[in-house]
Amino acid sequence: MDYTVDITVKEIRGKGECPIGHKVGEVFHIGDGKLCQWATHTMMPFATALRFGGFVPWKETKQDEMEVSCPDPDNVVVFKLTRRPKN
């Protein structure tokens, strides 16, 4: 089964500001051109796994969602990836 993966900004650590301008609560999708490329690169393997029905072995519950953070060590943006069946 093929899924859609929603990417939501859950929190921004550090100073609480993303240098790219992402805000808590924003929702993105891979390929929409609105998501920071550094964050996209970091979460692509996880989004791809979710999109095609996969999972990561260390996650025992809530297999339809996971959290991934961007690589900025000073203002870490935490993204929540949630899969849902395509309409």
Secondary structure, 3 states (H helix, E strand, C coil): CCEEEEEEEEEECCCCCCCCCCCCCCEECCCCCCCCHHHHHHHHHHHHHHHCCCCCCCCCCCCCEEEEECCCCCCCEEEEEEEEECC
